Amino acid sequence: MVGRGLVVLIGAIALTGCVQIETPDKPIEINLNINIRQEVVYRLDGDAKKLIEQNSEIF
């Protein structure tokens, strides 16, 4: 049992490699195509609407 575990341990050590991280030569470019649409809706109650229609020269 111990001999088999030792073989597995040595095999696992042999399979582990070195991880290398290198920075890229060129800057990273991210292109985002974003379309932003904004809608503003005004809803007036009946009294306010009448007031604006009666005094349209003010607005």
N, C-alpha and C positions, 0 to 999 in steps of 0.2 A: 504494500500500500504506500509506504513512504517513498519507495523508488519511483512509483508511477507519478506521485505528486511532484517529485523533484523534476521529472522529465517534463511535465506540463509547465512547471514554473520556468524552467530553462527555455522551453519553447516560447512561452509568452514573452520573456525578456528578449529573445532573439527576434521576435516579430515586431517589437515596438521600434518605431523609427523616430527620427528627429523632425520636428515641425519647424519650418522656416517661414517667416512672414516678411515679405518685402514690400516696400512702398512703391506704387506705380511711378513710371517715368513721367507720365502726363497727368494733368489734373483730372479728377473725376467730373464728368459732365452729366448733368441731369436735366433732361428736357421735359417740361410739364406743359401740356396743352390744356389750359383751364379756361372755361367759358363761364363767366359770372354774370348772371342776369338778376337784376333787382327790380321788383315791382312794388310800387307804393299805391295803395288803394285807400281813398278817403270815402268814408260812408257817413252821410249826414242824416240826422233824423229830420222828420218833416218840417218842424218849426225852423230849424237852422237853414234848411234849403229854401223855405219861403222868404226868410229874412234876407238871404243873399240875393234871391231873385228880385226882391223889392228894392234893394239898395245895390244894384249891380255896378253903379258908377264908383262906389267905394272900393269894390274888389276888382 
